[in-house]
C-alpha cells in the first residue's frame, strides 16, 4: 500500500507553524471570537508539536484576563471555550473546566434562540441580527457544545449541539449546489444576499469534519452530518482555483482569493480524509504557504464580514490587516496536515 501522496517537509511546516503562532501572540485580543479562533489554532499547534511555550502563553493570557474580569457572554464569544477545554486537558486545573461549563450553561439557558431552539447569531448585547442563523455559529457555539457534551458525557449538551448542526444545515445548505449560504433570515424566510461566502463554508466544513470525530455512526445525526459534508466537499474541490485557493464568493471568479476560508476548507479536507482529495490538499498547501509572510502574518484575510446586502459588497471587504481567524484557521490546517491520515474516516 502506498502512503499519502501529499508532499511537504515536516520540519519546515513546523517552523512555519511556529512563526504563525509567534505572530499571533503579538496581537492584542479581547475575550471574543477573533481570539477564540486564533487561540483554537494555537491549541491545535500545541497538540501536534507539544511545544510548552504555546501552552504557557495561553495559560498566562487566560489567567491574566480572568483577573481583569470577563465581558458579558454572547454566542460568538463562547468560542473562547475551545481554549478552556484544551487548557483543562493539558493542566488538569478545574478552573478552566468550570469556566467552560459556565459557557455551555449560558448556551443552554440564556443564549437567544428562535424556531426549533436555533441559536441566533449574536456578537454583542444588542439584538443585532434578529432570528438570523449564520454558518459562523457552528464553530463558535455548536461545535463547542458538542465537545463539552462528549467530554462530560452530557447527553443534553450533545443533543443540543447536534440540533444546531441539523438546523443550520436545513437553513443554509443549498440542495442544488450543496454549498452553504452565509446566513438565513427566519423573519423574512430568505438567505438575504444569497451569497455562497467562502468563510461560511469553511466554518461549516471544518466543524462538521470535527464533529464526525466526536460522535459515532450510532447517532442518526452522524449520517446526516457525513452526508452534508461529503456533498459540500465534493462541490468545494471543484471550485478550487488554479492557485490552490478559494474565491471569497465561491461561485464568482472575479471575487478575490481569500486565505482564511481556503485554510478552513483545506483543514476540513485533511480531517475528513478522503483519499481522492489529496491532490486538492496538496494544491491548497502550496497556495496557502504563499500567503504566509516571513513574520508569520497570514495575508489576504478578509475582515469581519456581516451578511452583506449584495455580492459586490463582499468583493469590497478589506483584506489588508492581520486577523485572528486567518491565523487560527491556517494553524488548524497545518496541524491537520501533520496529523493527516487518508483513511481516517473512510
PLY file of the C-alpha trace (Angstrom):
ply
format ascii 1.0
element vertex 346
property float x
property float y
property float z
element edge 345
property int vertex1
property int vertex2
end_header
0.00 0.00 0.00
1.28 3.45 -0.85
1.29 6.16 1.78
-0.12 9.66 1.41
0.97 11.47 -1.72
0.94 14.90 -0.06
4.48 16.17 -0.15
5.89 18.53 2.46
8.91 18.95 4.69
7.71 18.30 8.24
10.45 20.40 9.81
9.73 23.32 7.51
6.00 23.03 8.18
6.59 23.17 11.93
8.83 26.20 11.51
6.10 27.99 9.55
3.56 26.97 12.16
5.84 28.39 14.86
6.15 31.72 13.04
2.37 31.98 12.78
1.94 31.19 16.49
4.59 33.76 17.49
2.97 36.44 15.34
-0.46 35.59 16.75
0.91 36.06 20.26
1.66 39.69 19.38
-1.97 40.61 18.67
-3.80 42.41 21.48
-7.01 40.40 21.51
-10.04 40.79 23.72
-12.11 37.91 25.10
-14.16 37.46 21.95
-14.48 35.36 18.83
-11.37 36.58 16.92
-9.34 35.45 19.92
-11.41 32.27 20.19
-10.48 31.22 16.65
-6.85 32.37 16.91
-6.27 30.51 20.16
-8.07 27.43 18.84
-5.33 27.39 16.22
-2.61 27.76 18.85
-4.19 24.88 20.78
-4.03 22.74 17.63
-0.40 23.77 17.14
0.37 22.72 20.71
-1.35 19.36 20.18
0.82 18.47 17.18
4.12 19.88 18.44
3.95 19.60 22.24
5.69 23.00 22.37
5.35 24.09 26.00
5.83 27.73 25.03
2.46 27.71 23.27
0.69 26.29 26.30
2.45 28.64 28.72
1.35 31.62 26.65
-2.28 30.52 26.66
-2.27 29.90 30.41
-0.71 33.28 31.13
-3.07 35.14 28.77
-6.24 33.49 30.07
-5.23 33.79 33.72
-4.46 37.49 33.32
-7.81 38.10 31.64
-9.62 36.26 34.43
-8.12 38.64 36.99
-9.40 41.61 34.96
-12.87 40.11 34.56
-14.69 38.66 31.58
-17.15 40.62 29.43
-20.82 39.61 29.18
-21.28 36.44 27.17
-22.52 36.23 23.59
-22.86 33.25 21.29
-19.75 34.30 19.36
-17.66 34.90 22.48
-18.41 31.35 23.65
-15.75 30.31 21.12
-13.15 31.06 23.81
-14.41 27.85 25.39
-12.39 25.82 22.90
-9.19 27.08 24.52
-10.57 26.37 28.00
-11.18 22.73 27.05
-7.58 22.38 25.89
-6.19 24.12 28.99
-8.14 21.81 31.28
-6.96 18.74 29.42
-3.36 19.98 29.42
-3.13 21.22 33.02
-5.87 19.39 34.90
-6.86 22.69 36.53
-10.61 22.52 37.23
-10.88 26.31 36.99
-10.75 26.08 33.20
-13.37 23.35 33.05
-15.66 25.26 35.43
-15.50 28.30 33.18
-16.15 26.17 30.10
-19.23 24.71 31.83
-20.44 28.25 32.52
-20.22 28.96 28.80
-22.09 25.75 27.96
-24.78 26.57 30.52
-25.10 30.05 29.04
-25.79 28.46 25.67
-28.31 26.05 27.15
-30.30 28.54 29.21
-29.57 32.14 28.20
-28.47 32.39 24.57
-31.07 33.93 22.26
-32.80 31.31 20.12
-35.53 31.10 17.51
-37.58 28.40 15.83
-36.65 24.89 16.97
-34.10 26.11 19.50
-31.67 27.52 16.93
-29.00 29.89 18.26
-29.46 33.39 16.93
-26.21 34.85 15.66
-25.12 37.33 18.35
-21.94 39.38 18.53
-22.97 41.91 21.19
-25.57 42.57 23.88
-27.77 44.20 21.25
-30.28 42.28 19.17
-28.22 42.93 16.05
-29.50 40.09 13.86
-32.99 39.05 14.99
-33.83 35.44 14.09
-30.80 35.07 11.85
-28.73 31.88 11.60
-25.16 32.27 10.32
-22.70 29.50 9.48
-20.22 31.09 11.92
-22.31 29.81 14.84
-21.38 26.22 14.00
-17.80 26.94 15.05
-18.46 29.45 17.83
-21.16 27.51 19.70
-22.46 24.25 18.19
-19.05 22.56 17.90
-18.08 23.82 21.38
-21.28 22.46 22.93
-20.73 19.11 21.21
-17.14 18.99 22.51
-18.35 19.70 26.02
-21.08 17.09 25.78
-18.65 14.39 24.70
-16.06 15.45 27.29
-18.57 15.41 30.16
-20.75 12.62 28.75
-23.63 15.07 28.96
-26.34 13.93 26.55
-28.23 17.23 26.84
-25.21 19.14 25.55
-24.68 16.60 22.77
-28.33 16.69 21.70
-28.41 20.50 21.67
-25.15 20.70 19.74
-26.39 18.22 17.16
-29.69 20.11 16.93
-27.69 23.19 15.88
-25.96 21.20 13.14
-29.34 19.89 11.96
-31.00 23.28 11.65
-28.00 25.13 10.26
-27.83 22.53 7.51
-31.58 22.87 6.93
-31.39 26.65 6.72
-28.05 27.15 4.99
-27.11 24.27 2.69
-28.36 24.71 -0.85
-29.86 21.48 -2.19
-28.72 22.14 -5.74
-25.08 23.19 -5.30
-24.53 21.64 -1.82
-22.75 24.87 -0.83
-23.64 26.77 2.33
-25.17 30.21 2.26
-23.73 32.80 4.63
-26.95 33.37 6.56
-30.67 32.75 6.91
-33.25 35.33 7.97
-36.09 33.46 9.64
-38.33 36.53 9.76
-38.04 37.16 6.04
-37.68 33.45 5.20
-34.74 34.05 2.87
-30.94 33.92 2.59
-30.69 37.72 2.36
-28.00 38.40 -0.25
-27.98 34.70 -1.13
-24.19 34.53 -1.40
-22.10 31.36 -1.09
-19.46 33.05 1.03
-16.25 31.07 1.29
-15.57 31.53 5.01
-19.13 30.47 5.84
-18.43 27.24 4.00
-15.16 26.89 5.90
-16.95 27.23 9.26
-19.46 24.59 8.23
-16.98 22.15 6.69
-14.39 22.34 9.47
-16.89 21.86 12.27
-18.69 19.02 10.51
-15.38 17.22 9.91
-14.51 17.64 13.60
-18.00 16.54 14.69
-17.59 13.25 12.84
-14.54 12.52 15.01
-16.53 13.16 18.20
-19.65 11.04 17.60
-20.09 7.61 16.04
-22.49 6.21 13.48
-24.94 5.09 16.17
-26.12 8.69 16.31
-28.61 9.29 13.45
-27.06 12.75 13.10
-23.73 11.14 12.18
-25.15 10.08 8.83
-26.77 13.46 8.30
-23.56 15.39 9.03
-21.48 12.98 6.98
-23.82 13.31 4.01
-23.88 17.09 4.22
-20.09 17.33 4.44
-19.45 14.71 1.76
-21.58 16.59 -0.75
-20.27 20.00 0.28
-16.63 18.93 -0.10
-17.39 17.36 -3.48
-18.63 20.76 -4.61
-15.82 22.72 -2.98
-12.93 20.80 -4.52
-14.36 21.56 -7.95
-14.33 25.27 -7.15
-10.67 25.38 -6.10
-8.72 27.95 -8.13
-5.55 27.11 -10.09
-3.64 28.84 -7.28
-4.97 26.29 -4.78
-7.23 28.81 -3.05
-10.92 29.61 -2.97
-12.63 32.86 -4.00
-14.36 34.83 -1.25
-17.58 34.30 -3.24
-17.11 30.68 -4.16
-19.03 30.87 -7.42
-17.61 34.20 -8.63
-14.09 34.08 -10.08
-13.98 37.87 -10.16
-14.01 37.96 -6.34
-10.63 37.81 -4.62
-8.91 34.69 -3.33
-9.29 34.59 0.45
-6.88 32.82 2.79
-8.88 32.12 5.97
-11.62 30.35 4.03
-9.08 28.46 1.96
-7.33 27.28 5.13
-10.58 26.24 6.80
-11.74 24.33 3.73
-8.34 22.68 3.32
-8.36 21.73 7.02
-11.73 20.06 6.60
-10.44 18.10 3.60
-7.45 16.90 5.63
-9.59 15.96 8.64
-12.25 14.21 6.55
-9.55 12.09 4.95
-10.98 11.10 1.57
-8.04 9.53 -0.32
-9.00 11.18 -3.61
-8.88 14.63 -2.03
-5.13 14.50 -1.53
-4.36 16.37 -4.74
-6.63 19.24 -3.66
-4.97 19.39 -0.24
-1.54 19.48 -1.88
-2.62 22.34 -4.11
-4.12 24.20 -1.15
-0.90 23.80 0.82
1.08 25.45 -1.96
-1.40 28.30 -2.25
-1.71 28.95 1.48
2.03 28.76 2.13
2.39 31.54 -0.43
0.19 33.75 1.77
2.32 33.47 4.92
4.69 36.40 5.44
8.18 35.84 6.88
6.99 37.21 10.25
4.09 34.73 10.41
1.33 37.09 9.28
-1.30 35.29 7.23
-2.11 37.62 4.35
-5.22 38.27 2.26
-7.68 37.50 5.05
-11.00 39.31 4.77
-12.09 41.47 7.68
-15.06 40.58 9.87
-17.96 40.25 7.47
-21.67 40.58 8.14
-24.17 39.17 5.67
-23.70 41.90 3.10
-26.53 43.38 1.06
-25.23 42.18 -2.30
-22.32 40.27 -3.88
-20.43 43.44 -4.82
-20.12 44.38 -1.17
-18.39 41.07 -0.40
-15.79 41.93 -3.02
-15.07 45.22 -1.25
-14.43 43.74 2.22
-10.85 44.77 3.09
-8.10 42.18 3.42
-5.15 44.33 4.39
-4.88 43.59 8.14
-3.83 40.58 10.14
-6.89 38.81 11.60
-7.23 36.28 14.39
-9.38 33.98 12.31
-6.85 33.96 9.50
-4.08 32.98 11.92
-6.22 30.39 13.68
-7.66 28.67 10.62
-4.24 28.49 8.98
-2.81 26.90 12.12
-5.72 24.44 12.14
-4.91 23.46 8.55
-1.19 22.95 9.15
-1.94 20.96 12.30
-4.44 18.79 10.42
-1.82 18.16 7.76
0.70 16.99 10.37
-1.94 14.54 11.65
-3.14 13.55 8.18
-4.42 10.03 7.56
-6.08 9.48 4.17
-8.16 6.62 5.54
-9.09 8.12 8.92
-12.81 8.36 8.31
-13.40 6.40 5.15
0 1
1 2
2 3
3 4
4 5
5 6
6 7
7 8
8 9
9 10
10 11
11 12
12 13
13 14
14 15
15 16
16 17
17 18
18 19
19 20
20 21
21 22
22 23
23 24
24 25
25 26
26 27
27 28
28 29
29 30
30 31
31 32
32 33
33 34
34 35
35 36
36 37
37 38
38 39
39 40
40 41
41 42
42 43
43 44
44 45
45 46
46 47
47 48
48 49
49 50
50 51
51 52
52 53
53 54
54 55
55 56
56 57
57 58
58 59
59 60
60 61
61 62
62 63
63 64
64 65
65 66
66 67
67 68
68 69
69 70
70 71
71 72
72 73
73 74
74 75
75 76
76 77
77 78
78 79
79 80
80 81
81 82
82 83
83 84
84 85
85 86
86 87
87 88
88 89
89 90
90 91
91 92
92 93
93 94
94 95
95 96
96 97
97 98
98 99
99 100
100 101
101 102
102 103
103 104
104 105
105 106
106 107
107 108
108 109
109 110
110 111
111 112
112 113
113 114
114 115
115 116
116 117
117 118
118 119
119 120
120 121
121 122
122 123
123 124
124 125
125 126
126 127
127 128
128 129
129 130
130 131
131 132
132 133
133 134
134 135
135 136
136 137
137 138
138 139
139 140
140 141
141 142
142 143
143 144
144 145
145 146
146 147
147 148
148 149
149 150
150 151
151 152
152 153
153 154
154 155
155 156
156 157
157 158
158 159
159 160
160 161
161 162
162 163
163 164
164 165
165 166
166 167
167 168
168 169
169 170
170 171
171 172
172 173
173 174
174 175
175 176
176 177
177 178
178 179
179 180
180 181
181 182
182 183
183 184
184 185
185 186
186 187
187 188
188 189
189 190
190 191
191 192
192 193
193 194
194 195
195 196
196 197
197 198
198 199
199 200
200 201
201 202
202 203
203 204
204 205
205 206
206 207
207 208
208 209
209 210
210 211
211 212
212 213
213 214
214 215
215 216
216 217
217 218
218 219
219 220
220 221
221 222
222 223
223 224
224 225
225 226
226 227
227 228
228 229
229 230
230 231
231 232
232 233
233 234
234 235
235 236
236 237
237 238
238 239
239 240
240 241
241 242
242 243
243 244
244 245
245 246
246 247
247 248
248 249
249 250
250 251
251 252
252 253
253 254
254 255
255 256
256 257
257 258
258 259
259 260
260 261
261 262
262 263
263 264
264 265
265 266
266 267
267 268
268 269
269 270
270 271
271 272
272 273
273 274
274 275
275 276
276 277
277 278
278 279
279 280
280 281
281 282
282 283
283 284
284 285
285 286
286 287
287 288
288 289
289 290
290 291
291 292
292 293
293 294
294 295
295 296
296 297
297 298
298 299
299 300
300 301
301 302
302 303
303 304
304 305
305 306
306 307
307 308
308 309
309 310
310 311
311 312
312 313
313 314
314 315
315 316
316 317
317 318
318 319
319 320
320 321
321 322
322 323
323 324
324 325
325 326
326 327
327 328
328 329
329 330
330 331
331 332
332 333
333 334
334 335
335 336
336 337
337 338
338 339
339 340
340 341
341 342
342 343
343 344
344 345
